[in-house]
């Protein structure tokens, strides 16, 4: 009788585990550096479409492009994929106007501490500058790359050159394509890859430490069909650069391009059997920015720069749209969320990591 009970219990457990098995086989973490929640949820701010406040060259043209009578219209104009696709088929966190809280916990409120927090699952006071050197922490990408199912199937693309250190590529062994490094020169470049390499090698650099988003997008789209990685990081940087330059018109244009890049990446992956209906995107920012005149700023002393946004779309994420009034979420939850979407428990390896965002992985809190 005891054996029968044990067999029955094992059978029930296996059935439950099978029912709970995630449909997500691939995850993509996408970041737009320093893109504010205000633009994501409100669209363009009319007060910043101004020569003095926003550094806008042609205010009338910028108003025609982005200004709309309501926030709902403005945000759909600025980021149509977010509001026509993710809002209907996924989840969005961080609309402070609706009482929805998404925040960083590292206290520094700038890039490297933010990327460490989202990738390792916890803040680290040692990561207190943007040139803090190789990341001492195990990231969820490095941990997944160590598992047999994902070995050789993890890759990172980023426009900022610090990502070699953020992912600690020498220790982790993850291929990291970062900054202005020519991406395919050591990988037996195809004709298309030679063109991309030439773009990287010969184009005038507006920012020496940050390549153009469009160049990286071309590299990502060329890499996917041949290598078919299962765990991917894609980090866009122009939103942060144009904000620091106090160019609100260019900041809006780069946010709109970012939305188009995410849409293009989604549609491309959905067209491939390896990724169709089995891929989840987690999309976010590494930090927020201040309000009003402080919209260009972030950092420890900038009120509001702790506020971010998180979007999730994929086969295991219920289509709940805006999570107004939901339980607050943090940047530190992203690492475990990525792992949980794949059916993996990152916190078993890194107990300091925050818990996953349960609703994003199809579980009730």
Helices and strands as residue ranges (DSSP letters): H 2-20, E 26-32, H 37-42, G 46-48, H 51-54, H 59-66, H 71-78, H 80-81, I 82-86, H 87-89, E 91-93, G 96-98, E 102-103, H 111-120, H 140-146, E 154-158, H 163-166, H 169-172, E 175-178, H 191-202, H 213-227, E 231-236, H 238-244, H 248-270, E 279-284, G 292-296, E 310-313, E 321-322, E 329-330, G 331-333, H 334-341, H 346-349, G 358-361
